[in-house]
Amino acid sequence: MELKEAFVLLVTHMIPILFLAYMATDILLRNKRKTEHILLSLIAFCFLLMFVEEYVRNQVPIEYSSILSALWLSSVGMIIPGLCFHFLIKFTGLYKSWPRFIYPYIFYVPIVFVIMNTFIGAELVYTQDFFEAGMWKYPVYNTNYYIAMTVGTIIDCMYLIPLFIAKHRSKLEEQRKIYQQLIIGVYVAITLNIVLGYFKYENLLPPHSYIYAGIVWCYFLLRTMKQYDFLNLYDKRYEKLFRLNPNAIVLLDFQGKVHDANPAATKLLGRLHLQQNQLFGLLDKSLQEQLLHEKQIRDYAMHISNEDIHFFVLVNADYVMVDNEMHILLILQDMTLQKQYQSEIEFLAYHDTLTRLPNRRLFTNQLEAAIEVCQRDHQTLTILLIDVDHFKSLNDGYGHQCGDELLQATAQILQQAVGDKGTVARIGGDEFVLFMKEPDFEQQLNDFTKQLQSTFEAYTEAKYPDLSLSLSVGMSQFPKDGNDEQTLMHQADQAMYEMKRKRKLDKLKEI
């Protein structure tokens, strides 16, 4: 072999062989366990074998060309479509709807013909004749040759079917771009296959130059897999954020099964005592329907409860592709404490901090509403204004903590006495007020008032026997003493101070 011929073979065959060897190794080392990587590595290796066959065939006498082409080139050529289809079906995720007895075995049926062809001495595909032109040994472009090229081209066109289906079904722009890139690769490979395979280029290009279309196809596959791996790597960059995020992040499939959960979600699911497939069932029906219809969810407020455990959460949701399958990415922000704080703030806006009774604002609103009802239904409403006598002496002698305890005890006594017949409120200091629709007879009211005072004095005498603590009670009635809140409160206030004045006079007389 002359130096020029050696150099030409280096450029036309050895460089593609080295490229394909690099590609097969690189893809396999990226992920030795992933089926797509293994298949792509095998595809590159098969094209490498085709270039090796052509390199060897052009080094040996021409009488060996037919047998090498039939046993080596044609056999590898029959295996490549199966590998390519397997890769595309697996990569696009279409295999999931295939019966298990078909996938992936159907792709490797041609191996049976390869084995048979090998054992019977290549007679199945022993169809090509060759002639020498310069340093090359070209096949004769006869009917059998064009039939083989046409069948190969049709098979190449069939690669487009799973790619178009997957692109149509894909809902993510990044995924559609990957499929579009593969579609372009198929078109380019088909074009090169036709241009380089159907026309003669004696002494211009090496024989069987259509195999260079395989390099282009492998390049597009390599580029696609790198982008695919990059997207996975891009996701992995945020894995720490996923793991450290204080919000519960859950990856669900559309059957409601949890496929992944960050530590916050694991803790939440553990506290709820949930199994892997139970979370979805606890979501609101409306939210479930929106998720199943792939609607974006933003700040959806809801309660999650299981047994005696309750959470108030804000739900956000979006959708991601995992292994070419759409999944629900659910983010649950636990707002239970914030909700409790908010409820407490709202409660304290209308309630007394110490006794948890309604404050003056809420009591006034409730009293006005009760007056309207009584006016409409011609009912009687009784208001009692209550003051703790000598409360200052308790604070001075025992301290404010004991004073607070007495106020809390007084609130409890009043609430128990009124029950569900009316409303009790603390309107400031040691003053309380209540209204009732019953009783409406004077004797019943007097008995009720005396019972309050008696219960209060029994409590204070047991705890503070050295103090003379009591309740002064002022009473007014609707509609007898007034028709509005201000008038009724004023009348009750006057009655209470009248009771205080009378008690002072009674004590002076005793002295």
Secondary structure, DSSP 8 states (H G I E B T S, - for coil): --HHHHHHHIIIIIHHHHHHHHHHHHHHHH-SS-HHHHHHHHHHHHHHHHHHHHHHHTTS-GGGHHHHIIIIIHHHHHHHHHHHHHHHHHHHTGGGGS-TTTTTGGGGTHHHHHHHHHHTTS-SS----EEEETTEEEE---HHHHHHHHHHHHHHHHTHHHHHHHHHH---HHHHHHHHHHHHHHHHHHHHHHHHHSS--TTTS-TTGGGHHHHHHHHHHHHHHHHHHHHHHHHHHTHHHHHH-SSEEEEE-TTS-EEEE-HHHHHHHHHTT--TTTHHHHS-HHHHHHHHTT--EEEEEEEEEETTEEEEEEEEEEEEEETTEEEEEEEEEE-HHHHHHHHHHHHHTTB-TTT--B-HHHHHHHHHHHHHHHHHHT--EEEEEEEEETHHHHHHHH-HHHHHHHHHHHHHHHHHHHGGGEEEEEEETTEEEEEES---SHHHHHHHHHHHHHHHHHHHHHH-TTS--EEEEEEEEETTT-SSHHHHHHHHHHHHHHHHHHHHHHHHHH-
